[in-house]
Amino acid sequence: MEEEQGYIVEITPEGELFYLQLLEYLYTHNSIRIADQKSDEILDMAMSLNKQPYRGKKEAKLAILGKDHRFLVYRYTPRKTIKIIYFIEEPDKKVYVTDFFPTEKDDGEIKERG
């Protein structure tokens, strides 16, 4: 019995920029060890979309773009989370991660960053 092939996960150029901004914040406000751990966990969560990419909730604020954006939530403190925002291109079996959005920012910025 053949195992079903997973999806390919790609981080868009904009997604990479937002990830680098997130890293800057993590390394400024945490020890190197903690920042390393959190950055690895966030990236691992994004890459885990290669299996079951539809598990994320739909991001209503990006519905206007017509790409059916979804998100996963990474909790990095008891009160702070990161939305890993992505969309799926089913014909190509690809997941495109477009943003690593800190939820303490104004939610209206999601549209501007989308």
N, C-alpha and C positions, 0 to 999 in steps of 0.2 A: 504494500500500500504506500503510495507516494504522499509525502507531507506537503500541505498547501504552502505555497511561497508567500512570504510576507510582503509588506509594502516597503518601498524605499523612502526614507525620511531625508529631506533636504531642508536646510535652513537657508532662507532667502538672504540676499545681501542686506536688506533692511533688518531682517531678523538677527543677523550677525551683529549689526551695529547696536541694536537694542540689547543684545546679550552682552556686548562689551561694556555698554553703559551700566548694565546691571552688575557686572563684575567690578567695575570701578566703585560702585556703591558698597558692594559686599566687602571688598578689601579695605575700604575706608572705615567701615563701621564694625568690623569683626577682626579677630586674630587671623593670621594667615591660615592656621590649621582649620578653623571654623569656616572661613571663606572658601578654602579649597574643598572642604566637604560639601558645603551648600552648592557651590558651582557645579561640582560633579553630579550631585543628586538632581539638580535642575536639568542638566544636559542629559542625564540618564532617563529622566522622565520624558523628555522630548523624544529621545531616540526609541523609547518603548512604544511609540506610536506605530512602529513597524508591525505590531500585532494589535489587533482590535482598535483601529484608529477612530471608529465611530463611538467609542465609549465617552468621549468628551461631550459636554453640553454645547448647544448652539449659542453663538455670540450674537444676540439680537441687535446690538449696536452696529454690527458690520453687515447686516442683512442687505442693505442697500447695494453692496458690492456684488451680490449675486453669486458668491463663491461658497456659500453655506459654511462660513467660518465656525469653528468649534474651539473649545478651550479646555485645558486641564488646569487644576489649581495645585500649586506647590506652596505649602505653609512653611515659611522660614522663621517665624516667631509665632507666639500664640495669637497675635493680633495682625500680623502682616502676611500677605500672600502675594504670589506671582501668578498671573494668568499666562499660560503657554498657549498662544493663539496660533491656529493652523487651519488649513483647508486641505481637502482630499481631491485629487484628480484620479477618479476611478479607472478610466480607460488605461492609464499608464501605471496604475498601482503605486502612485506617489503621494506622499504627504509633505506639504510645504509649511514649515514653521515660519510664521511671519513676524511674531512679536513675543517678547518676554515682558509682560506689562505688570509693573508693581501696582497693586490695587489701592495703595494709599494715595496714588495720584488721582486727579480728577478723571472720573470715568468718561467724560466727554472727549478726552484726549484719544481714546481708543479709535474713534472715527478718523481723527486727523492722522493717526499713525498707520491706519489700515491701508 
